[in-house]
Amino acid sequence: MITEKSDRACFTTVGSIYTILAISITLFTLQGCDMFNEQHEPPFEVYGDSEILKEMIINIWSIYGDPRSRAYVEKIQTLLYKGRQYALKNDLAFSYKIFCAYKNKVIKMEFDNLRPGKATPINHLYISNEHDGIYIMYSGYNGNYPPPPKYGPGIEFEDYLQKYNIVNKDEQEVLRKQFFEFYDPALQEARRLPLGEDKLEYYRKLSLEDKKAYNMPVEYILQMNLPEDELKELLEHAKKRLK
């Protein structure tokens, strides 16, 4: 549902995708939560002037743990397309990227999905039209917290490419699609992410028992270049789990 509203709430910590993967593992473990269990986020809601939203596209990229493959996966889905809001298939995400386009002006947000333990989770986006352009804010939970920062104002897509020195034509086309394409949530499939070197190093340093506890897919186990005896034991563990 699209609703006009001007409330401001708090935002989640901003960080890089590979940082959040390492941090999230620790936090979820401390909270006694398996990050690969099937869990769902509250629905995303958009608040703003209906006339502005009729000219707006919002695509949401998320990364989360797939409970079936025990792998990290990514998915991009359209939340808002020119006034119509869509229900996302929204699993418990580690981090988000939000691509917002108003006419030919764009705003990109990136943040980690971290919340205080007692906070009531929400996923609210607030769109405002101010004297110098369109702004967007994200609120991840209710509560008496400092207001979130505003992202914006939106800038022309070509200016965005120049600002961030995106000169590769293939990269430009991917980004153009992320801002302006329609990604029907009912049709989008999750894609497995390869592990970055920093994440592989984190796993390598774990004890054998801790590695087993994460129930990693075979693909990730093979990426770690482990000693032969440890590799064999982890592969056997993975084989038994898949039976």
N, C-alpha and C positions, 0 to 999 in steps of 0.2 A: 504494500500500500504506500502511495506517495502522499505525504502530509506536509502542509506548510507549518513550519515551526522554527523558532530561533534560539532554542535552548542551547547551552554549551556545557559539555561535560569533559571528562578527562581522556587522554590519549595514551596509547601504549608506547613503550620505549622504541626509539628508532635505531635500527642496526642493520648489519649486512646479513645476507641469507646464510652464509656458512657460519657466522658467529652464532646466530640463533639456533642452528642445528645442534651445536655443541652445548649451548646454554640450556636449551629446552630439554635435552636428555637428562641433565643433572636435576633440573627443577621438577620434571615429571617423575623422576625416580624418587626424589626426596618426598614428594607428595603421595607416594605409593600408587602412582598411576602409570599404567602401561601405555606409552604413546601410540602403540599400534592397535589398541582396542578401538572398536568402532564407537566413536563419540561424535556428537554434532554440535555445531555452533548455533547460537540464536540467529534468527533470520536477519539479513541486512535490510535496513529501511533507509529511504532517502527523504530528506526534509528540505523544502525550498519553495520558491515561487514557481507555480505551475507553468507559467509562461516561459521561464528559463528552462525548466526541465523538459519542455517539449522540443528544445533544440539541443539536448544534451545526450551524450553516450557515456556510460560508465561500465568499464570492464574490470573484473577483479581476478587477479592471478593469485593462487594460493599454493602453499606447499604443506604437505601433511604426511603422516605415516599410514600406509595402506595396510589394514588388518589382514588382508588375504596374502599378499606377497611379502609382508614385513619389510617393505622397501619404502624409501622416500619417493613421493610422486608429486607432480605438479599438474595444475589444471587452470585454464582461463575460462571464465564464464561472463556473459553479459548480465549485469544487474539492471541497467536502465538503458533503453534505446528509444530516444526521441519521445519521451513522455510515458512510455510503458515500462513498468517494472516487472522483472521476472524473478521467480523463486529459484534460488541457487541450491544445488546439491552441496551443502556446506558442512563438510567434515571438520573435525577439530584441527585447525591449521596452526602451524608453527609461525608462519609469517605471511604477509600480504604485500602485493603491489596493486595499486589502484590507478587505472588509466582513465582520466576524465577528459572528455572533449566537448567543448561548447562551440558549435559552428566549426571554425578551423583553429580555434585556440585550445591549448592543451595544458593539463596539469598532471603530474605524476607524483604519487605518494608511495613510500615504502615504510613499513613498520613491522615490528615483532609482536606476536600475539601473546603478550604477557599481561596478567591481571592480578591485583591483590587477591589473596585467598578468600576473603569474605565479601568481595564485591559481587554485585549482581551483574552478570555479563550481558552486554547488548552489542549490537553492531549498527551504529547509526552514522549516517553521513549527512552533514549539514552544508547546503549550498547557499552562498550569499552573493548578491550582486552589489558591489561597492563602487565608489567613484572612479576607481582605476581598473575595474574589471571583476571577473568571477573568482571567488575563493571557495575552498572546500575544507571542511574539518571532519575528523573522525573521532567518535567516542566509543570506547570499548567496554565501559562499565558505568553504572550509576554510582553516585556517592559524592561526598563533599571533597572534591579534589581540585587542584588548579585547572583552569580551562585549557583545552588543547590548543596547540598552535594552529594558525591558518596557513594553508598552502595556496600559493597564488601570488599575484594574479595570473590568470591564464595568458599564455603567449602564443603567437602564431607558430604552427608546426614547423615551418621552415626556420624560424628563429630559434626554436628549441633544438633542432639539429645543429645549428651553428653554435649555440651556447655551449652544448656538451660535446662539440667537435665530433659528431657522428657523420663520418664521410663515406664509410663503406655502403655501397648501394644495397647490398643484401640486408645489412643491419637497419638501414633506413626503412626498407620495405617491411621488415618484421615489426618495427616500432609503429609504422603507419597502421598496420593491421591491428596491433594491440590497442591503439587509440580509437580507431574508426570502424573496425569490423564488428559484425554481429556474431556472437558465439552463443548459440542456443544452449542453455543449461541442460536441456533434456537430451542433447546429442553429444555433449563434450565428454571425452574419455580422459582419464588421468594418464600421464606419461611418467615413466620411471626416471628419476634423476640419478646421474652418476655421482659418486662421492668425490668431493674435492680433496686435495692432498692434506689440508689441515684436519678434515674430518677423519680421513684414513689414519692419520697419525694419532688422533685421539683414541680410536678403536685399538690400534696396535699396542698402546700403553696399558690397556686394561688387562686384568688377570684373565686366565683361561675361563674361570667360572663366570666372571662378569661378561665376557664375550658371549658365552652360552646364554646368559640371562637375556641378552638383547634379541636372541632368535633371528639373527640376520639372514637374509637370503643368500644363497650360494654365490650369486654374482658379487656381492659385497665381500664375502669371505675371500674369494679368489683375488680381489683387487688388493688385498693387504700385504701380499708377499710374505706370508708367515713362515716360520720354521716348519719343516716337513711333518714332524710329529704333532704339532699344534694344529696345523692345517688339516691333517687327517682326522683328528678328534672332532674338530668343529664341523667338518663335512659329514661325519657320521651322525653327529648331533642334529644337523639340519635334515639329514635323510630320515631319521627317526621321527622328527617333528612333522614331516610332510606325509608320513604314512597315514 
